[in-house]
Structures are given as structure tokens and as C-alpha cells.
Amino acid sequence: MQQHFATDREIDKLTVPDIEEVEDPSRYDCYQTLDLTAVDSLKQSLTREAKNILDQKQMDRNAPFDDIKPY
């Protein structure tokens, strides 16, 4: 992720995993195994999400009235 995007607070939030220990592993038997294919899919998803965030920020900066100062 850091190779593709400049460090940004919102992007940093995407790349920090929230890991919790599982108490009942049998509840997750139907989940996909976390193998190299799944990791690659996660990377693609996070990259797309980060790109969307940065694209939205750029669109907001280019808004017609973005230079109006608050009181």
C-alpha cells in the first residue's frame, strides 16, 4: 500500500489490522482460508478503497466553492 499511496491518515487506518483471538473456531469453518490468494484479494480491495478515498478528497478540493473561508 505504501508503494502506491503517499502516507495519509485515512490510508493508514486501512492498513492497520484489527486482530482478535477467536474463542470458537467452529463458527468460522465456512470462511475462506487465509492463503496467498486471499491475501492478494485483500490487497486489491484495500488498494481500491484507498484510491476511492484519495479520489474523493481530490474531487472535494476541486469543488467550485472550496476556497470559501469559514467565519
C-alpha positions in Angstrom: 0.0 0.0 0.0 2.8 2.4 0.9 4.3 1.9 -2.5 1.2 3.1 -4.3 0.0 5.9 -2.0 1.6 8.7 0.0 1.1 8.3 3.7 -2.3 9.7 4.7 -4.3 9.3 7.9 -7.2 7.7 6.2 -5.0 5.3 4.3 -3.1 4.4 7.5 -6.4 3.3 9.1 -7.0 0.9 6.2 -3.6 -0.9 6.6 -3.8 -1.5 10.4 -5.5 -4.8 11.0 -7.8 -5.3 13.9 -6.9 -8.8 15.2 -8.9 -10.6 17.8 -8.4 -14.1 19.1 -11.2 -16.5 18.2 -13.0 -18.2 21.1 -15.0 -20.6 19.0 -13.2 -21.6 15.8 -16.0 -23.8 14.5 -18.1 -20.6 13.9 -15.7 -19.7 11.1 -15.4 -23.0 9.3 -17.3 -21.6 6.3 -14.8 -18.7 5.9 -12.2 -18.7 3.2 -8.7 -19.9 4.2 -6.2 -17.0 4.6 -3.8 -18.2 1.9 -1.8 -16.2 -0.6 -4.8 -15.9 -2.9 -6.9 -14.4 -0.1 -4.1 -12.0 0.9 -3.8 -10.8 -2.7 -7.5 -10.3 -2.9 -7.4 -8.3 0.4 -4.6 -6.1 -1.0 -6.6 -5.4 -4.2 -9.6 -4.5 -2.1 -7.7 -2.2 0.2 -5.9 -0.5 -2.7 -9.3 0.1 -4.4 -10.7 1.5 -1.2 -7.7 3.8 -0.7 -7.8 5.0 -4.2 -11.5 5.9 -3.8 -10.8 7.8 -0.6 -8.0 9.8 -2.3 -10.1 10.4 -5.4 -12.9 11.7 -3.3 -10.5 14.1 -1.5 -9.3 15.4 -4.8 -12.8 16.0 -6.0 -13.6 17.8 -2.8 -10.5 20.1 -3.3 -11.6 20.9 -6.8 -15.1 21.8 -5.8 -16.3 25.2 -7.2 -16.6 26.8 -3.8 -13.8 25.2 -1.9 -11.9 28.4 -1.3 -14.7 30.0 0.8 -13.4 30.7 4.3 -15.4 30.0 7.4 -16.4 33.0 9.6 
